[in-house]
Amino acid sequence: MTTGTRPRRRAGPGTGHPPGEPRRVAYLYLLPAFVVYAAFLLYPIGRAVHLSLYEWDGLTLGRWAGLANYAAIAADEGLRAAFGHALVLIVFYALAPLAIGLVLAAILNHAKVRGLGFFRTVVFLPQVVAMVVVAVAWRRVYAPDGTLNDLLGAVGLDALTRGWLGDHAFALPAVGVVGTWFETGLVTVLLLAGMSRVPVELYEAARLDGAGAVKEFFAVTLPSVRGEIAVALTLTVIAALRTFDLVYITTRGGPGDSTSVPSYEIYHRAFGLGQVGSAAAIGVTLTVVIFAISLVINRFADRRES
Amino acid sequence: MISRGERLANYVILTAFATFALFPILTIVLAALGPDDSAASAGPGFSVAGLHVGNFASAWEIGRFGTYLRSSLAVSSFVVVVSVVLSIMSGYAFGTMRFRGQAVLFYLFLLGIMMPSEAIAVPLYFDLRALGLIDTFWSVALPQVALSVAFGTFWMRAYFRAGSRAIVEAARIDGASHWRILWQVLVPPARPAIVTLTLLVFMWTWNEFLIPLIMVTSESLRTAPLGLAFFQGQHTSGFTLLAAGSVIVATPVVIFYLFLQRHFIRGLLQGAVRE
């Protein structure tokens, strides 16, 4: 998942300088990178598609299964649940950080707050901490004798205390809150960068028209950071769909399968249950979903911009 | 322009959120510096000014973090050096030259930026196992080079495209070869972009969990996050040493971040916004 992970980038055809003069030597410069890339990324994804068409336990001879592994994703209750949980995580990883990030960035951009540098350092910090460490820390927070229950006890809310990660109803939201904690800093700093580029005259014009802070936010700020919102959503939605380290360390998909997610299912099926074909099919499906979502988000942003 | 009430509200919101952001991190740092709560604890341990810094030594010893940090350092150095050099070269080709199949090849590289490593790790494991390469340094490092090179190519291409064409032309008229133009004319002023790329690749590689988890079985190859995950599974009698181990694992990247923050933020944001 996201810190141990390469970020997903919004991609599009470049429109900068025209490329330089024709040179065949370019292939030689590309060759070393391409060889590693093809061997360890392009070839494996092709193999994933291939494996996904078989029923294979990883040891004995595989059996042709056609599209059965894909059909199972729609039919198998456990797998449907895993993708459903990923959708819930999108709310926590993408929508909540966007809402909080908009408020924080608007405040930071608007009011000349002292200590801006310090605040930015602090909110961005989660991005650089290894997800395994993040997971260990939050496990402690959520433990039955952990920090969160201590806090609840201290303010007299003992009735609410519980083992958060062991609770069927609360485990998934508890994992989601870690996502919110993790992504909000990134989203805030991203939006802040966009807002600081909005010309001051726009705000002055809005003020002259008698707009209050709230109206100004919706009329001026929000439309100007559409591009940043698209980028933020792309990055965080993909992070939500790829959650692995966090679930592996905190819940292993439990209790029951209440926190199972696609990435964890891939690992579990390939190396725990010996269902390599099914694992590969989930991987291919996840890849397609990620590509589709980033395309849709960016198309949407482009259309509204033009 | 802003009323005092509004200003106060702003500070309250910002402080509340900063507290939320720091809370889990402080939880773990304070636990790491507290008295050892494990059953195996051999007495009060070494402490300075009430802070039990001896916990780090105990965790280092018991959790074998020395070994794990060494593997992490070896893997990260290899991945960083190789993928940055390869990215500079491929970015140079894409950014300053024109050749057949350029667009198709570039889109192929872009594919890798979006690819979830979960999807490729499973087939890679079985293919590398067939080749007898599983549980080796290469099985951990090379897939990460491939992932990093996708982003690195994208990053360096954007940098070289934005650069001044005139310098390259002038160097070429002076008779400089394309190899010298790259390393002696283009790379020196590109240092900030290269530093950013180096830091990002270092962070991703150091923090990576899934690839070592799948590829490594022997303890001598375990990277720091993987070692921490195993330590968590085995050491269940207390939290202090686990917290100390976590701090050890997170510290190298956090130190780089605190000193070179601008690179991390710029890299993660510009990489996202560019183009």
Interface residues (C-beta under 8 A of the other chain):
Chain A: M1 T3 G4 T5 R6 P7 R8 R9 R10 A11 G12 P13 G14 T15 G16 H17 P19 G20 E21 P22 R23 R24 V25 A26 Y27 Y29 L30 P32 A33 F34 V36 Y37 A39 F40 L41 L42 Y43 P44 I45 R47 A48 H50 L51 G58 I100 V103 L104 I107 L108 H110 A111 V113 F119 R120 T121 V122 V123 F124 L125 P126 Q127 V128 V129 A130 M131 V132 V133 V134 V136 A137 W138 R140 V141 T147 W181 T184 G185 L186 V189 L190 A193 A213 G227 E228 V231 T234 L235 I238 L241 R242 F244 D245 Y248 I249 P262 S263 I266 Y267 A270 F271 V276 A279 A280 G283 V284 L286 T287 I290 F291 S294
Chain B: I2 E6 R7 N10 Y11 I13 L14 F17 A18 F20 A21 L22 F23 P24 I25 T27 I28 A31 V82 L86 S87 M89 S90 Y92 A93 F94 G95 T96 M97 R98 F99 Q102 A103 L105 L108 F109 L110 L111 G112 I113 M114 M115 P116 S117 E118 A119 I120 A121 V122 P123 L124 Y125 F126 D127 L142 P143 V145 A146 L147 S148 V149 A150 F151 G152 T153 F154 R157 A158 R161 A162 R165 V168 H178 M203 W204 W206 N207 E208 F209 L210 L213 I214 A224 P225 L226 L228 A229 Q232 F239 L242 A243 S246 V249 A250 V253 V254 F256 Y257 L258 Q261 F264 I265 L268 L269 G271 A272 V273 E275
